[in-house]
Amino acid sequence: MDDYHVRIYGVNIEEETLLWLKSRIEKVLNVTITINIKDITPGFVLKFLDEERDQINAELLIEALMEKIGVAPTQRVLVIIAADGYVEGLNFVFGVAKNEWGGIVFTERLNPAFYGEVYLEELYRMRILKEVLHEFGHSLGLEHCREHCVMRFSNSVYDVDAKPAFFCKKCLAKLNFSHPGIIRVI
């Protein structure tokens, strides 16, 4: 197996949360992770703000990030942004991804406080973890899955809560075939 390297970029995300994510991802995936908290600025992200919607245009942002941050075949990028994102045709997205590059996760709608609920850090972090693994799966070529799987599409935060923070047997088999050794054997 080639060693996979994942670069996590946080934009307005606490470093403690990024370190927690790093430790959780490393329990699931056989990857090396580095965290970058200064390389992508809030100002860069705000260039893609649709002021009428008060949301970040995820498609334009990911294209710009792909130009800014290159990856080798065994590298992936995960950008975690404290903002709300959308793509044309949808009211919002929790994240977007590009095969063989990486993905973006928008955390605003993953925060319980967004819905007027009590902020629970563990719930918030688990939601982010699930969406990070979901977008990472897309970056490795996985599509949406209908099983009880992290690759299941989420129409709402309640769908995020209902899915596990792991890949189903079918998606594991696909990953093991296309990227042998990337899943950590426990």
Buried (B, 14 or more C-beta within 10 A) or exposed (E): EEEBBBBBBBBEBEEEBBEBBBEBBBEBBBBBBEBBBEEBEEEBBEEBBEEEEEBBBBBEBBEBBBEEBEBEEBBBBBBBBBBBBBBEEEEBBBBBBBEEBBBBBBBBBBBBEBEEEEEEEEBBBBBBBBBBBBBBBBBBEBEEBEBEBBBBEBEEBEEBEEBEBBBBEBBBEBBBEEBEBBBEEE
